[in-house]
Amino acid sequence: MDFQQHGYRGAKPRTRASPPTGGPLLFDDTSSGPPPINNQNYYESGYNMAVGPGGQDPGVSNVFADPMANAAMMYGSTLANQGKDIVNKEISRFMSVNKLKYFFAVDTKYVMKKLLLLMFPYTHHDWEVRYHRDTPLTPRHDVNAPDLYIPTMAFITYILLAGMALGIQKRFSPEVLGLCASTALVWIVIEVLALLLSLYLLTVHTDLSTFDLIAYSGYKYVGMIFTLLCGLLFGSDGYYVGFGWSSCALMFFIVRSLKMKILSSVSANSMGAGASVKPRFGMYITVASAVFQPIIIYWLTSHLVR
């Protein structure tokens, strides 16, 4: 077999022995046949045949030039846009994205002022939320406006601090930390649902939204962080001192804040025989919500300090 015919150009050609004179040939002599095929040129020519003008694959060009393919692509993009609109509509049914952005419109100056107000609320006098053309000002422009940034960051900090406290006491495990986080989140949900149910059953009409209640309920995490730090630094005595201070400050803050929200709306909406009863109901709800805060703080922090 001639290896040169199959493209093995680098192999050294064998010397073909001459057949005996006058004897029959066992094989036909193909040494004088056509020249060997250049495999490199063959593949190069084949590749060049597959590439159209401009270096583009003619198959790809035909796909994009096909009107059916363009129609399918347009139909797919239309379906994607319709799906996006449906998802946004379903999300808007449960929460307003614009209203959610309002509660995160904060800056560093507001955060510092709000933290000082939560820990030292006794020197603050003006608790009324300011409005501009019947629209409440954003938190960065009004320190009395509720926000969700501080509760969210305080919740995360509380979970990290709880993990550190459990690690110091050699009691850390992912299951215990997950239980702490889920318990704290469940208490917030229970508190907000209880407030909504109380306002509904007592027919107390206010302009408090669900986000407002979540914000006011979430401010307790700031006091919980302060209580845990005092307990970790100064032991059980420091824990109870921090617990007493944060509980009193938070109760004062909740009463003054919700009083402006609930009682002002009740006084504006109360008419007829129930005009004197509904403000009383609103005051009961405000005081009950404030008294409930130290119970949750103690429940969520006492097991973390020994």
N, C-alpha and C positions, 0 to 999 in steps of 0.2 A: 504494500500500500504506500502511496506517495504521501508523506507528511506535508510536503510543501504545498500540495493541492488543497489541504484543509487549513491553510493559513499559518502553519508553524514555520515562520520565516527564520526564527533564530536557530533551528536545529541544523546540525551539519548534515548535508545530503550524503546519502550512501552511494558507494560506487557500485553500479549495476554490473553484474558479471555478464559477459557475452555468452549467449547460448551456444551450445555446441554446433559446429557447422554440420548442416545437412540433417539435423534432428528436428523433430516437431516441437513447436513452441507450446509450453504448458499454459501460458497466459499471454494475452495480447499486450503488445508494447505500447504503453500510453505516454511514454516520455516525450513524444513530439506532439502532445495534445494542446489544448488552449492554455493560456497563461493562468497562473493561480489568481484567485480572487483576493482583492485587498479588503480584508474585513473592516479595517478602520474607515476606508472611504465608503464602504457599503453602509455602515451605521451612520456616518456623518451625512450621507445623502438621504438616508431614511429620516433622520431627525430634521434635516432641512425641509423635507417634503411635508413634515407635520407642522411646521411653523409658517404662519402666513406672513403677509407684509407687515412691517413695523414690529416684528418680533412677537406677535400675539398668536395664541393658539386659535386656529380657525374654528375649532369646535366651541370654544368659549365665546368667540365673537358671534357665532350662529345662535348660541343660547340667548345672549342679550339682544340680538336682533330679532328674535322670534317674538311676534306680538302676543302669543299665548303665554310665554314666560313673563313678559312685562305685565300682562294682566294678572297673572298669579301673584307676582310680587306686590302689585298695587292692592290686590284683594287681601293679602296677608298683612300689609301695613295697616289697612283699614280695620281689620279684625283686632290687631294689636292696640290701636288707638281706642276702639270701642271697649275692649277689655280694661284698659287703663281708666277710662271714664267710669265704668261700672264699679271698679274697685274704689276709686275716689268717692263715688256717691255712697257706697256702703259704709266707708269710713266716716263720711260726713253725717250719716244717720246717727252714729253713736257719739261722735265728738267733732267739734269745730276746730279745724287746724289753725285758723286765724285767732280764735280765742285761746288756743293752747299757746300760740306764739306770744300772746299778751302776757302770760304768766311767766315767761322766760325772758322778757325784755328787761334785763337787769344789767348793772355795771358794778365795778368794784366799790365805788363810793356807796351805792345803795346797799350792797351786801354788808359792808362794815357798819353802816348806820343801823341796819335791821338787826344784826347780831347784838349790838349794844342795846338796842331797844328790847330785845328778847331777854337779855340778862339784867338790864337795869331799866325797867319800864316805869318806875315810880316818878321819875323826873319829867316824863313826857306829858304834855298837856293837851295838845291838839290831836285828837284821834280820828277826825273826820276825813273820809276819803274824798279827794278833790276830783272834780269833773271839769271837762272842757266840751261844751256843746252837747250835753247829755251823755258824754262818753267818759268813763273813768280814765284818769291819767295812768300811764304805764308805771310799773314799779320803779323804774329808774328816775322818774320825775316825782314820785310820791312815796315816802317811806311807809305810809299807812296802807298802801295797796298790798293785797296778798300776792304772793308769788309761789312758784313751784320749784324754783332753782335751789333755794336754801333747803327745803324739805328733802329734795332728791339727793343733794350732796351730803346732807346730814345723815340720811338713811345709809348711804354707802359708807360714810365714815364710821357710823355706829357698828356696822357689820365688821369692818376691818379692826376696830378697837375691841370688839367682842372676841374676834379670833386671836388677837394678841393677848387678851386677858386669859383666854382658855389655854393658850400656849404656855404662858408663864406658870399656870397652875398644873401643867402636864395633863390637861384634860382635852386638848384639841383633837378634833377629828372632823372630816368633812361632813359627816352626818349631823354632828352637834351644831356646827356652824350653819348648815342649811336649815336646821330646826329653828335656830335663833332668827334667821332672816325671814322664814315663812311665818313664824309666830308674830313678828313685828308687823309684817305686811297684813296679816289677817286681822290684827287689832285695829289697824287703820280702816280697813274695809268695814268692820263691825261698827266702829264709831261713826263713820260717815253714813252708813245705812240707818243707824239708830237716830241720827240727827234728821235725816230726810224723812223718816217715818214719823218722828215726833212733830215735825213741822206740818206734815200732811194731816195727821190725825187731829191735831189741835187747830187746824185751818189757819195757821199763821203764815200769811203771805209776805214773803221777803224777796229781795233781789239777789239773795245768795244763790250762787250756782254750785254745782257739784265740785267744780275745780276750786271754788272758794273754800268749801268745807274740807277738801283734801289738804289745801294749803294750811289752814288753821290747825288741822289735826296733825299735820306733819311737822309743825314747829316744835313739837315736844322732843324730837330727836336732838335738837340743840341742847336742851336741858339734860337729856340722857347722856350725851357725850361729856358734858361738864361733870355730871355725877360720877361717871365711870372713871374719868381722869382723877378726880379727887380720891376715889376709892383705891385706884392703883398706886397713887403717889403717897397717900397718907393712911391707908388701911381703912378699917371699918369706921373709925371716927370721922375721917375725912369724907367717907362715902355718905354718912348721914348728914353732915354739914352741907355738902354739895346737893344732896337730895332735897333738903329743906329749902335751900336758897332757890334752886331751879324750879321747884314745885310752886312756891309762893310767887315767883316772878312770872311763871307761865300762867297761873290762875289769874293774876292781875291783868296780864296781857289779853287773855281770852275774854274776860268779862268786859274790859273796855272796848275791845275790837268788835265783838259780837253785839255788844249793846248798841253801838252806833249803827250796825248793819240791821239787826233784827228790830229793835224798838223803834227806830226812825221809820222803817217801812211799815210796821204795825200801826203806828200813830197816823201815818198818812192814809192807810187803807181801811182803818177801823171806822165803822159807821153804825149807828143804831144802838140797840140794847147791848150788844156785845162789845161796845167800844172800850169799856173799862176792864173787860175780862181778857181780851186778847193781848194787851200789853203785859198783863200778869203772866200769861202763858209763855210769852216770849222771854220774860225775865227768868222763869223757871228753867226753860231750855238753856239759857245762857249760863246760869249758875250750875246746872247739872253737868253741862259740858266742861266747865272749868274744874269742878270737883273731881270729875272722872280722870283728869290728866295725871295727878300724882299716883293714882292706883296703877295706871298703865306703866308709868315710869318705874315704879318699884317692882312691878311684875317682870319687866324686861331687863332690869339691871341688877337686882339683888342676887341672883344666882351666879353672876359673873365676878363678884367681889367676895373674897373670903379673908 
